[in-house]
Amino acid sequence: MKDFCKKCVLPIDYLNIKLDENGICQWCRDYKQIDYLGADTLLKDIQEPLSRNTSKKYDCVVGFSGGRDSTFILWYVVKILKLRPLAVFSDDLFIPEFAYDNIKNTAQVLGVDLKIIKHNYLKKCVKHHLSAWIKRPVAETLMFINVGERLGYETLVEQEAIKEGVKLIFGGRSPIQSEETYKTDIMKINHKGGRSSWFLGWCKQVLLNPALIMNPYCLKLQYLEFMITRKKEKMIKKHNLVIIHPYYKYVRWEEKTIENILFDELNWKMPNDAKTSGRIGCQIDTLRQYLFYRTLGYNDYNVDLSVLIRDNQITREEAINKLKEVQTLPVEYIKMIVNNAGIDAEKFMKILDEKYPSNEN
């Protein structure tokens, strides 16, 4: 087990970490509790976009990934705000059956319309990117593995809102996800800077592993995903849409409350071997988390649990024990995902094990 910050479970070799003389990281030192505004303020703040809706059927559109965060937001919009949402789900063709069941069941229990939109961007690229990545398996280029996923969901909700004449959109992104900057920063030159630094870092990694761009279709998708944020911003401005992520200002992200709603009211199901209700959606994301852990020795779970420690939802000791569970994925499950992506899992894992030996294999 790695050595951690003395207050959270970020390891001492975590990207860009700065420990003080007491062994405490800057994120713990600078953490401030959020004074959430609550449902009444949220309901007041959304009146303006609601007044501009032309849809007679929907008040809003909810980006519904099927994960616990967006599922709770969908519940919140229906049960607390009393709105009529259209739930929009992006299916990248790597969604486990149990997650699909949860998505459909949630919509049914809440009585909301669910629009499932399938796309094959990820499916058409993942084999190439995994084959290229394993030629030089480093954490810096793990972002290539899920290229196509963002292209499928990033502007999907906005497009559906425009079609339906809806001006208000809810998303389930949380402050916890905003803390997971290592995945983007690791690509950047010196692990710092903005888009230019990231692009220069991309160029560096491509020079070190040219196989990453040797598929014209996948290279095109890499470019489109790099530009997707600008496209989304233009779309929002042109159609005067209002995007709200309630967890940032209005609703406290509280794990126990969220899980009570999921399991008691929405009848959520999980695989028997699941150790957490988080990150159980897209299988390629599961694979990427596994590979971050193998290459770096940490992944999103370190970040997520550290935020919960700072927010006084869990003790450091509890977080350390949870890490031991959630970061130990069955190797056979990982092999299944790799095989489903069109790659020989035995060869893939052999190369990975040679580069990053693991006592778990």
Number of C-alpha atoms within 10 A of each C-alpha: 8 11 10 19 24 16 19 24 26 28 19 18 15 19 16 16 15 15 17 11 7 9 13 19 24 14 19 18 12 7 11 10 8 12 10 14 14 14 16 11 12 16 16 9 12 16 11 12 18 19 12 15 19 13 16 10 13 20 24 25 27 29 28 28 21 26 18 22 23 21 26 23 24 28 22 17 20 16 12 13 13 12 17 19 24 26 25 23 21 23 20 22 16 18 16 13 11 14 20 14 13 20 22 16 16 23 20 13 12 14 12 18 16 18 15 14 13 13 17 14 20 25 20 15 23 24 18 21 24 21 18 21 22 17 15 18 19 18 18 22 22 23 16 22 23 21 25 23 26 20 21 20 21 17 18 17 22 26 13 19 24 19 10 19 18 28 26 27 23 22 21 21 17 18 15 17 12 11 14 16 13 18 18 17 20 20 24 24 17 12 18 15 11 12 12 11 17 21 15 14 21 18 15 15 18 15 12 11 18 14 16 23 18 14 13 9 12 22 16 12 19 20 11 16 19 17 12 16 14 11 14 16 12 12 16 18 10 9 14 14 20 18 17 19 18 23 20 18 17 19 19 19 19 13 15 10 11 18 18 14 17 21 13 9 13 21 13 21 14 14 13 6 8 12 16 12 18 15 15 20 20 20 22 24 16 17 19 19 19 20 21 19 18 20 19 15 17 23 22 22 21 24 23 20 24 26 23 19 20 19 17 11 14 15 16 19 12 11 19 17 10 16 17 10 12 14 19 12 16 11 13 11 13 20 18 14 18 22 15 17 21 14 18 14 18 12 11 18 18 12 16 20 14 9 15 16 13 10 5 8 9
